Every structure is written in structure tokens, then in C-alpha cells.
């Protein structure tokens, strides 16, 4: 641009105040000798009960707090599906159902084996301990960290019966977050939520206690990043953003480093807008190429989710921590060291994608949502145009790998087997979707393709890897290869998506990023 851009200067600039970004900004600003600016496109969540009350989380989908990204037409999946990405301080930790898991040690150890030195479970489990204040037993748990983790109380009688039915199906009741991976087991979740029902998001946990009192931390909300800036030596010098007047461009400059924490969709988008990405694609949309990095926007992974729903014979609960309180893990073949199938149990109807397809619904229903924990279908994030205001093209390519189809169909049948057990006899009424007539693989697959959703866990689109891995845009210290002064800290940096809900692991990535930055 030809005009001079007004810019402030800080030691560190964090772009994106989400699940990891809030952690990075809070931890870096613990040193009073440095200055930190946190730039967030969405509004603040302070004193906003729409965000803070966890039991209202489902109302945030497709709301003003949601970037609400449609997916590209899917050859094997639900083209009507949308990816909820949070547009608010705290990111998706301010927007999700706050299901809280440590990642399986086997997943983190595999990260390290793939070349991500320093990310072994022996390196990362202490960071989970540091971030949490957990009510579960075990010497490995943290008791004084900023994030409140607690176990859901067993107040839902249908849920109690479901766990008994799981046990009758050979899926024992097994505690989570013990340090041992649950390959086959079920239980009430742990959630990052305070006892009064306030979500313990990254913003609530890390930023709220210090905002306005830590003079070296400047949290700016409602400001959308347009592009990263670089000097002639390819050192990242800061970020330009749309000013509050919605016309002019302002900037923030970084004396030391810029950390991008915009999430698995918007981080590759910002990098590509800044000239870092697949060169041919950037040229096609009219972006000048700074660095040809083919892995930016590639390798999109997610947890695709089906749904099977029953009308309830008895009244379901009318209050809940967050309405999705039980998890079920299973293995679909022998010899696995991690589950390849997971269910969430919902004490509410989930007809988001079934009702429009003609399936019956009910206001008194429960459901199980099987999801593929290690999906092999890989997608992409690409720019739609060079305009930062345009939504990117998100193409998950759901169910384009046969493995994902097999696991999902196994999940629908296992859900039926569980709910057919005697403990559920007083609860399970008619199966509403897909309905008892859908029995064959083809019938169930047609249903899945038309109605599946996502657990809203996109990841891995700017993945880290070994320093000499040309497909990995990041090195193991989260630095963007080919430039200097720039790191990425969010779910996009994951080499692959862990088997469990990744929110707490994304906070852990923020903790580790802050440690690595401070060590330089």
C-alpha cells in the first residue's frame, strides 16, 4: 500500500486471542520487562453471559460470535455442513462444550517420533499439570493451575443407565485423564468449567485476572488482521489490521517476535494473505509470493461425526452442565493402542442435519454421536480471493478414505447395540434417525453422507515437523520455516489430530510456545 501506516510497537505481538493465543499472551506478559500486544478480531467476553454460561454453548453456533464457515461441495459428505469457528476473545474455548482431555500419551509420543522433538508425552504432560486445577484423583494432576477441570456429576438418570448399558456391551466404566489411555471405556466427561457454570476458557482463566492490571499487556478486541508485515530479510515485523473506522489500516510492530494464533482455518488464511503458502495458488488469487510453502493450508484433519437419535420414554433432564456429559471410547479392530471410535452422549435432540432431510424429531430425545478419532480423509484450506474480508475455501473432503467410512458404520451399529441393552429399556423409545429400517452398509452410508456433522475440531493445516521435512511449514519450535521472527501456536500446528477433544491440548501448545519464546 502506498500510504504510511500508523503503527505501535511492542516486544511481542500475538495475532488471535483464542484457545492458545490467550495463553501465549498471558504467559509472555508475566515478565514485566517485556511488552505484549494481543490482537483479537472478535469482541471481548468479559461480563458476557452469552459466552460465559457454558450451558448456553449451543446457542453460539451460527451466531454473531461465529465465523460460520461453509464447506466446499463434498463428493462423499454433507455439503450443507458448516464449521463453527469462534469470533470472540478466548476463541473456541469460549464457544465449545468445554470437554477436557489430556491427549493420549501415544499420540504425543508419535508426534515426537515424526520429528517434533520436545513434544513427547514426557515433555508435555508436565504442561497439562501446570495449566490445570483438577478435582480428579492422581498425583499427576495439577491443583493450582489457571484452568479449572472438574468431573461432570452423575445427575442425569438416562446417562446413568447408558453407562450401565455400555458395561453390558463390554465397554466398562473407566475414569478419564488418569494418564493411561482409554481404548475401550465410558464415563462422565471432565470439563473445563467452574462450579458456578462459568466456562474456564483460556480468556477466563489466563486473561481476565490480569486485564487492566498488567500494564505491559495490551489486549485489543474487534480488530481483524489483514496481513503480516516483513522486512527485506524476510523477518516478520508485525501485523496490519483494519482500524475501528472500518476504512483505514493500522499496524502493530514487534521488536522480537510475532505469534499467529488464529486457528486451523484462519491461521493458514492469514499466512497465505501475507504471501506464505503454495506459490501457484497464491498467484492464482493475485497474492505476491513471499515464500513457497506448499504445506500451508494442506493436511486439514477433523473428527467427522454421525448421529443416531432416539425418542425418550421418560422426561429427559431439564438442566445440565453442557448437555453432552458422557464419552464412550471403542476399538473397531484388535491390537489398537488408542481408540479409533468415540461417542458423545447428548441428553438433548440433535437434529441439526437430520430434520431438513426429512427425519422425524422430538423435543424429548437423546442421541449418540459416533466420531472417527483418527480420520484419514485429508482436506485443504485455500483463499477464495486475495481480500481478507472474504471467507476462505474450506474443503475437508469428508469420507474420501474408506477407513473413515468403516469406522463410522461400525459406530452406528455399536450405538444400537448399546442402547438395546436392558439398562436402557426404560429410556429408549423409537429410533428417530436414521430409523430402524436403515440396516445395510449402503443405507447407513447414504444416511451418513447426507446428515453427518463435525465435532468442530479442524487441525493440522500448518503442521510442525522435523526441520528437514519439506511438507511441514513449522519446525518443532513452532517457527515458520523460511522466515524469521514468526511462530504459529494453535491447533493448526498439530502434526495430526489427537484421538480426543483437543481444546486442552491447544492450551498446552500455548504454554509450550511461551516457554520456547522465553528461552530464546
N, C-alpha and C positions, 0 to 999 in steps of 0.2 A: 504494500500500500504506500502511497506517496506521502500521506500526511504524517506528521510527527505524532507518536502515540504517547500519551501521558502514562507514566509507569511509576509504581512504588517499588522499593527494593527490600528484600528480606534475605536471611541466610538460606532458608528452605521454603519452597513453595509446594504445597500438596494440592493437586488438582483432583477434586472429588472428595466429599466429606462422608463417604459411605462406610460400609462394614469394616474395611481395612483402613481407609483414609483417615477416619476419625481417630483410630488407634495410633497411626503414624504421627499425626499432628500433635496429639496429646503427649505421647512419649518423647518426641523430639523437644517439645517446649518445656519439658521438665528441667532442662538445662537453662538457667536464667541468662547465660552468656550468649545464647543464640536467639534469633527471631524467626518466627514461623508464620506463614500465611496459609490459611486453608480456604480454598475456593470451592463453593458448592452451588450447583445450578438450581437446586430446589429451595424451598423455604426452610426456615428453622422449625424444629419440632418442639421447642420449648413451650410448655403450657398448652400444647395442642392435644386434647384428648382424642381426637380422631386418630392420631398416631400412637399416643402413649398407652391407651387402653387396648391391651392385647386381644381381648375378646371381640373387638370390632375389626380385626385384621382383614376379614373377607370383604368388608366394605371398601377397602383401599384398591381392590382390583378394578382397573379401567376408570379410576377416579382422577382428580386433578393432581394427585401425588404419584401418578404412574406415567412413565414414558409410553407405555402401552404400544409395544412394537408388534405389528403383524408379521407373520412369517410369509415367506415366498410360497407360491403354489407347491404342494408336496405330491410327489409321484406315488408315495406309499403311505402318506399320513394325512392328518387333519389340516387342510389348508385354511380352515376358519380360525385356527388357534392363534393366540396372542401371547407374547412374552411380557409379563409384568416386570418392569424394572423401576425401582423406586426413584422418585424425584423429590427428595426430602433429605434433610440432614440425618445422618445415620444410615442412609442408603437402604438396602434390602433388609438390614437388621431392624429398621423402623417400619417395615412393610410386610414382613413374613409372619409365620406362625410360631417362630422362636423355638423350634425343635433343636435341642442342643446335644451334639455328639462330639466326642473326640474321634478323629479319623482312625480307622484301624491301623495298628502298627504295621501290618503287612503292606498297606498302601503306601505309607510314608517310607518304609524300607525300600519299596520298589521305586519310589521317586529317587532315592539316593542311588540305587543300582542303575538307574537310567542316566546318571551323570550329574544329578543335582546334589553335589557334595554339600554336607551340612544340614540336609533335610531328613536324615534318618530319624526314626522314632526316638532314639536315644538323645538326639539333638533337639527334637521338637516337643516331646512330651513335657519337659520342664516349662515350656512356654504356656501350654494349656494350664498347668498348675499355677503359673504366675497370674494368668488373666482371670481365674475363676474364684468365686466364693461359693463352694458347693456343699449341699446338705447331704450328699450320699456318703456312705462309709468308705474307708480306704485311705491308707497313708499317702497314696499318690495324689490325692485331691488337694487343691488349694482352698484355703479358708479365708483369705484376706484380699483376694483379687478384686478388681472393679466390677466384674460381670457376675451377677447373681445367677447361679444354676440351682434349680431345685427339682425334685421329682414330683410329677403330677399325682395328686391324691386320688385314691380309688373311689371316687364318688359317683361314677356312672354305672348303674347296675347292668346295663346292656354290655358295657365294656368288661365288667367283672365276668359275666357269662362268656364273653368272647374269649377271654384268656383261658377259661376252663375248656372251651371248645378247641382251642389251639392245642392244649395239652392232650386232649383226647385224640387229636390228629397227629401226635408225635412231635409237637412243637412246644417244648417246655417253657414255663415261665422263668425267665432268666434276666437278671439285672443288667442294665446298660452302663457304659462308661466305667467299667471295673478295671480297665487295662487289658482285658482279654477279649478278643474279637468274638462276637456272637455270630456263628454261622447259621444256627438254627435255633431260634428262640423268640419269645414275645414278652412284652411288658409295657407298663406305663412309661411314657417318654420322660426324659428330663427336658426342662425348658429354661431358657434364659429370661426369667420373669420374676419380678419382686412379689412378695406375698400379697401386696395390695392390688395386684393385677396390672401394674405398670411394667411394660416391656423393659428388659435390661439390654437395650440395644447398645451399639458402640457409642452412639451420641449420648444417650442417658448415662452410660457407665463411665466413659472416658472424658467427654467434653463438658457436660452440664456442671460437674463440680468445679471446673476451672474457668469457664467462660465468664469474662468480665472481671476476673480477679488475677489472672495470669497475664501480665502486661506485655509479655513477649509473644503472645499468641493472638493473632487477628483472624477471627472466623467471619467470613463474608458469605452470605447466602443470596440466592436469587440471581446468580451471575454465571452465565453459560460460557464455557471455554470455546474459543473459535479455532485456535491453533497454538502449537508450541513454537517458541522462537529459538533460533540458533545463530551462533556467530560463524564466521568463515571457517573456523576449525571444527565445525560440527559439534560444538559444545552447546548443550541446551541452556539457554539464558533465562527462560521464563515462559509465560503464557499470556496470550492476548484474549480478552473476553469482551462480550457485549456489555456496554455500560448500562446502568439502570434506565437511561433515557431511551433505550432500545434502538438507538441510532449510531452512537459513536462507539469506537473501540478504545478500551483502556488496557493497560498491561500491568503485570506483576513480574518483577525480575528476581532471579535467585542468584545470590553470590556463590552458593555452594552447590545445591542440587535441586532438581525438580523431581517429585514423585507423583506419578499418574495413578490414580485410584478411582477410575470412573466405571469399573465393572467390565464384565466379559463382552458386552456389546459396545459400550461407549468408549472403552479404552482403545480397542483397535480402530474405532472410528476416528478418534482424535489423533492417533498416530498417523493414520492414512491422510487425514486432512492436512497434517504437518509434513507430508512428503515421505513418511516411513511406511513401507508396505510393498506389495507386489508391483513392480515397476510398470508392467503392461497395464494392469488395472488402473493405476494412478493416472497414467497417460490417457487412458480411455475416458476418464471423467474430468480431465483437464487440470490435474494437480501436478505441480512441478515435483520431480523425483529428487529427494534428498538422499535416500538410502533405499536400495532394492532389498527388501526383507520379505521374502515370499511367505514366511510363517505368520506374519501379522494378519489376523482375520481368518486363518485356517484352523483346522483341528477342533472346531466347535463341538463340544460334548454336552450332554444333558442327561437327566433322568426322565425318560418318557414314561407317562403314567396312564394306565387304563382305569376304568371304574366299573364296579359291579354293585348294584344297589338293591336293597330290599325294603319293602314297606314294613314298619314295625307293628307288632301286635299290641304292644303296650305303649303308653306315652313315653317318649324319649325325654332326656333331661332338658331342662329349660335354662340352665346356666352351666358354664364350663370355663376352664382356663383359656382355651382357644379352639375347642370343638374337634380337634384332631389329636387325641390324647394317648393313643396306643400305637406301637410299632411292632411289626412281625417280620422276622428275617427267615429266609429259607434258602436251601441249596437245591438246584434242579438236576444236578448230576453228582456222582460220588467223587470224593477226593478234593473238594474245594477247601481252601484255607480262608476264604471270605465268602459271604453270601452273594449270590448273583440275582436274588429276588428280594424285594422289600414291599411291605404293605403299610399304608397308613389307614387307621380306622377312624372314620368320621361319624360322629353322633348326629349328623345333620344330612339332609339330602344334598347330593352333589350332581345337579342336572345341568351344569354349565354348558356341556356339549351334547347331552343326550336329548334334552327336551325339544330342541329345534329339529332334531332328526326323527321326531315322532314317537319317542319312547315315553311311556307314562311316568308321572312323578307323583310325589306326595310330600306334604309338609311334615309328616311324621315318618321319617325313614332313617336308615343308617347305611353305610357303604364301606367297602374295602377298595383301596386303590393300589393295585399291583404296579410296581415300577421296576425297571431294569437298572440294576445298580452299576453295571459296567457296560453300558451300551457301546456297541462297536460301529454304529452309524455315525459318521463324522460329517459336520456341516461347515458353513462359512459365514462370516460377516463381511459385507462389502459396502462401499459407499454407493448411495443411489445417485448422488451428484456431488460436486465439489462444494456445495452450500452447506455450511454447518447446521443450518436450521432444518434440513431435510432428514427424515428418518433413514437409518441405514437399511440395507437389504439383509435380512436375517433368514438364512436357509439351513435349518437343522438337518434336513434330509432324513427325517424320522423313518425307521423301519426299512431302510435300504440295505441293512445287513440281516441275514437270516437268523443269526444268533438272537437278536432283539425280538424277532417275531416268536421264536421258540420259547423264550423265557416269559414273554407276556402271555401267551396262550397257556403255558403251564400255570401262571399266576391266577388266571381266571378260573381254571379248573380247581386249583388248590383252595381258592376262596370259597367255592361252592362246597368243597369237601369239609372245610372248617365249619361253615355255617350250618351244614347238615347234621352236625354232631348234637347229641342230646342236650347239652347245656344251653343251646340256642333255641330249643323248641318253643319256649315261651316268648321269644322275641321275633323270630324270623317269619314274616308273612310272605306274600307273593314277591318273587324276584321281578323287579320293575325294569331293570336294564342289565344285560341285554335281553333278559327274559328266558324262561326255561326252554323255549323252542330252539334257541341257538346252541347247538351241540357240536357240530363238526368243526374241524380246523378252518375251513373256508368261511363258515358262518361267523365264527368268532373273529376271524381276521377282518372280515368286512366290517364288523361292528367296531373293532379297534381302530381301523383306519378312518372311520367316519367320526368317531367320538372321543378319541384319546386326547389327553391334555399333557401337561408337563408338571413336574414338581417345582418348576421355576428355578432350575439350577444350571443355567448356562455357564460354561467354564472353558478354560484351556486355549483361548483364542490368541494369546500372546505368550505361549508357554516358555518356561525356562528349561534349560538342558545344559549339557556339557558345553564348555567354552568352544569346542571344535565341532559342535553339532550344527550344521548349516540350516536345519529346519527349525531350530529353536531361536526365536528372536531375543531371548533373555539368557544371561549366564546365571549360575547358581546364586549369585548375589543380587539378582533381580535387575541387573543393569542391562539397558538396551545395547545390544552389540552394534558396533559401527559408529556410535556417537559417544559422547561423554556427558556427565552431569545429569543423567536421566535414568530413573528406575521406574518399574511398574510394581505395584503392590495391591493385588486384588485377586479375585477368582480366575481372571484371565491368565495368570501366571502359572497355574497348576499344570504339571505335565500330563496328568489325567485326573478325572473327577473321582474323588473317593466314593466308597460304597454307600456312605451315609449323607444325611443333610449337612451341607458344607459351611454353614454360617460361622460356627465357632472356629473351624479351621481357617476361614478367611480372616477372622480376628487374629488368629495365631500368626498368619502371614504378615499382618500389620506389625505385630510385636517383633517378629524376626527381622523385618525390614528396618524398623527403627534401630534395633541392635546393630545391624550391619552398617547403616548410615553413620551411627555414632562412633563406630570403630574405625572409620576412615580418617 
